[in-house]
Amino acid sequence: MKVAVCLIAVLGCSAALPSPNAVYERLPWDQIKGENVYIEPIANYTVDQPIDGRIIGGSEVTRNSRPYQVALFINGRSFCGGSLITRNFVLTAAHCTISASYVELVFGAHNVNNQETTQLRLTSSNIINHPQYQSATLRNDVALVRTPSSVTTNNNIQIITLAAANAGTYAGSTAFLSGWGRTSDSSSGISPVLRGVSIQVITNAVCSGTYGTSIIQTSNICTSGAGVVGGCNGDSGGPLVVGNVQVGVTSFVSARGCQSGLPTGFARVSSFRTWIAQNSDL
């Protein structure tokens, strides 16, 4: 099986770390690249024709309706999503931060390209990548970023509950995926406004039919791409939520494109609940 792994614009940066409350110099907005990893499907599939996308197939969310969502500008050059899991920690994907020197965390944002009054911006170099993260298979694709100071919660900035270690598979559940990722395969850059889509959780058996058992493990959770919905570049690290509980961390999409109609893959939060607790104040 061929595994195509393409990290989008993971660039190191040797600049000095700014103060925690500083907004460090970034590339111009249209040069910020959304992180994503692509996995090559193991077989040929006939899928629906692509439609004009939003997150992919979603729409702009109501302003600050997902107050747990965090934006991550990595080394001033690339972008991922994340979620606030305690007042001191953000959960994201390891493939986003494995090469990071520092991260600007933006809380309470809707239009992340603007300085909104609801926003809190903090800069951190305290990054904990899962020690068993494997870039070839995307095993253990989770990471934590510790904030330089405790985040004060309010109506626009809130903590998300994580799935318990003994949670079920969630297969058949309707989940919600949100992020600032690209809106289609033809998009030139990430979305300035937060978008989201309701999406169906599928069984790992169905998902491994697309990506193979060497990629899809019990520590993964997948959503259906039927109807051409899912994640895209820049959504990586962001939350997949069922009800008010985060069940997944956005990890990868098909190498055939975000609009291929194939599943989106996530790190399963319940599988990493113990590791998260051991490395944070959860």
N, C-alpha and C positions, 0 to 999 in steps of 0.2 A: 504494500500500500504506500502510495506517495503522500507524504505530509508536507504541504506547502505552508511555511511559516514566514509571514511578512510583517515585521514590526514597522509601523509607520513613523518615521522621523524620530527615532529615539536618539537624541543627540546629547552628548555630554556638555558640560559647561564648567569652566574653571574660574568664573567670576566669583568674587568674594560674596559670602552670604550676607544678605541685607539684614537689618534689624527685624524682629518678629512682626512688627506692624507695618513694615515698608511694603510697597508695591514695587517689585524690582522691574528693571527694564525688560520688556518683552519684544519679540518680533512684532511687526505690524499684524493686525488681526487676520488679514487674508493670508498670512504666512504661517499662522498657528496650525499645526497638523494634528488631527485626531488620531489617537492610538487605536490600533486594532490588530488582532492576529487572525489570519485566515487559515482555515483547515480545508484541505482538498477532500471532497467526498470520495468514497471508495467505489462508487458505481455511477452509471449514467441515470439521470432522472429526468422525467418530463414534468415541468412545473408550469404554473400559470404564467402568462405574460406579465412582465413588470408593469406596475402602475406608478403614477406620480407619487413619490414618497414624501413622508414627513420624517419622523424618527426613522422608521420605514413603515409607511402605511398608517401613521397616526396623525396627531394634530398638536397644535400649541396648547399647553395646559393653562388652566386658570392661574394667574399670577400668585406665586407663593403657596400653591395648593399642595406642593410636595416639599414641606419645610425641612425634611431630613436630607434632601439632595444637596450634594457639595460639588463644586467645580474645582478641578485641579489643573493648574498650569505648571508643567514640569520643566524645570531648567529654563523657563522663559520661552520654550520653543514648541512644546507639544502639549496635548490636552487629554484629560480623562475625566470620568465621573467618580463619585464616591458617595458615602453616606455617613452621617454623624451617628455613632453608636453609643458614645458617652460624651460627657462634656469635654473630654480630653483626647478622644481618639476618633479618627476617620478610617473607615474600611474601604479598601479599593482593591484593584487587581495587581498582582506582582509584576505582570508584564508591563504595567504602566510605570512602576517605580524602581525596577531592578537596576536601571542605569541612572537614577535620579540623584543629583547632588542636593537639590532643594526643591520644594513644592510651594507654590502659592495656593492657599486654600481659600475658596470664596463661598461663604455661607449666606443663605437668605437671598439668593440671586434669582432673577427671572431672565432679564437681558444681561448676560454675563459680560458683554462687551461695553456696558455702561457702568458708571459709578452710581448705583441706586442707593437710596437712603436706607433700604432694608438690609443692605449687605454688610457683612463683616469679613475683612480680608486679613489673613495671618500667613506668615511665611515660616516653614518648618524644614529642618534638615534631619529630624528625628524619624527615620523611616525603618520599619521592621518588615522585611520581606520574608515570606515563609521559607525556612531553610531548605526544604525539599522541593522548591519550585523547579520545574523542568521545562525549559523553553521548547524542547522538541515535541513534547506531548501535552504541554500546558497543565500538567499535574500540579496540584497545590497552588493554583493561580490566585492567591490572596495576599494582601499586605495591609499593614496598619501604618498610619501617619499620626504621630503624637503632636498635638497642638502645643505651641509655646506657652500658652496660658489657657485656663479653663474658658470654655465658650458659654456665654450667658444665653440661655434659651428664651424665646419669646414666641409670638404668633407666627413669625416668619422663619425661625430657626428652632428645630425640634429634633429630638432623638428618636431613632427608629428602633423598634423591638426586633430582636433577631430570633430566627427559628430555633427552637430547642434542639439539643443534641439527639433527642429521641423522636423528633418530628417525623411524620410520614413522608411519602414521596411527593405529595401534592399533585400527582398525575391526574389530569382531568380538571384541575382547578383553573379558574381564570385569574391571571396575574396581570400586573401593570408594570411596564418597562418605561423608564423615563431617562432623558439625557439630552445633551446638546450636540449629539453626533450628526454626521452628514445626513441630509434629507433624501439623498438618492445616490446611485452609483455615479451619476454625472455631476454631482455637486462639486464645486471647486473648494469648498471649505465647510467647517462645522457651522451649526445653526447658532445664531446669537441668542435666541430665546429657547427656553426649556420646552421640550415636546414630549409626548408620551403616547402609548398605545396599549390597549387591552389585548392580551395574548394568551393562548392556551398552553398550559404545561403538558408535555407528552411524557410517556414512559421512557426510561433509558434504553429499553429494548428497541423501541421505534427509532430513537435517536442514533443508536449504534448501527442501525441499518443504513444510515447515511454516512457516518464518520468512522465506524469500526470500533471494535472493543478495545483496541490499543489506545484510543482517545477517550471514549466514553466509559467512565468508571462510576462506581457508586458515589464518588465525591463530586459528580457532575449532576446538573439538572438542565433540561432542555425545554425550549418552547417551539411550537409549530410555526413554520413559515407560511402555512396555507393562507391564501389571500394576500400574500406578499406583505408580511409584517415581520418586524424584528429589529435588531440593532444594526449599527453601522459605525464607521470610524468616529471615534470621539465618545461613544457610549461606553467603552470599556471601563470597568471598575465601578460602574453605576449599579443601582439597586433594582432587583426584580422583587416585587412585593405582592403578596397575596393577602388581601384584607389590609391589616395594619402591621404585617409581619414581613421582614425581609427574608426571602428564601434563597436568593441567588445573587452572585456578583458577576456582572457581564464579562465574558472571557473571549469568545471567538464567534466568527461568522464564516460562512462558506467562502472558499476561494473563488467560487463562481460569481460572487458579487452579493452585495447586501440585498439586492432585489431578485435574487435567484429563486425565492420561495422555499428555501431549505432552512432547517432549524438554526436557531441561535443557541450557543452553548454558554453555560454559566458554571462557576464554582458553587457547589451546594453548601449553603451557610451552615446547615445542621452538622455536616461532616467536619467543619472547622470550628465549631462552637467552643470546644475545649481549648484548642490552640489560641483562639481569640481571647478567651478568658485568662489564659496563662500569660499573655503578652500585653494585656491592657488592664484597665480598672473596671471591666465589665462585671 
